[in-house]
Amino acid sequence: MASAKECLTEVAAKSLPAVAKRGAPSYLHSVKNTISLKRNYEFRRLYNRGKSAGSKCVVVYCMKTGSPENRLGITVSSKLGGAVQRNRIRRRLKEIYRLNEHSLHVGYDIVIVARMRCRYATWSEIESSVLSLLKKLNLISKFP
């Protein structure tokens, strides 16, 4: 008879998707050279002193800090909908950032502000909008 620990690991192995069984690649989990902005004064400083660029979907603010990593803040107003809609937009923006983090310059504070159009935009529209704004602000070294 198998021990309780062996049974639990066997059940867990059966319930996990194939990718998790093999061990998911590290790039699927988190951003590497980025920490998050959390304090209100950090956001306000960026709005007042930083450079900005805007499109129909998003506005990007940035400021050079010279630190060894980037700091990212994402703002989604309550005017864009309930918590479900706001979190969906936030997840999309984080994923776009994560997928393109390898081509960004290091040492910047970045804030991405979602606009109303972002709620109804497709993934490709949001992605092209964010990437073009990052390129416009000279934050991206290789444009895909």
Stockholm file with secondary structure:
# STOCKHOLM 1.0

chainA/1-144         MASAKECLTEVAAKSLPAVAKRGAPSYLHSVKNTISLKRNYEFRRLYNRGKSAGSKCVVVYCMKTGSPENRLGITVSSKLGGAVQRNRIRRRLKEIYRLNEHSLHVGYDIVIVARMRCRYATWSEIESSVLSLLKKLNLISKFP
#=GR chainA/1-144 SS CCCHHHHHHHHHHHHSCHHHHHCCCGGGTCCSSEEECCCHHHHHHHHHHSEEEECSSEEEEEEECCCSSEEEEEECCGGGCSHHHHHHHHHHHHHHHHHHGGGBCSSEEEEEEECHHHHHCCHHHHHHHHHHHHHHTTCBSSCC
#=GC SS_cons         CCCHHHHHHHHHHHHSCHHHHHCCCGGGTCCSSEEECCCHHHHHHHHHHSEEEECSSEEEEEEECCCSSEEEEEECCGGGCSHHHHHHHHHHHHHHHHHHGGGBCSSEEEEEEECHHHHHCCHHHHHHHHHHHHHHTTCBSSCC
//
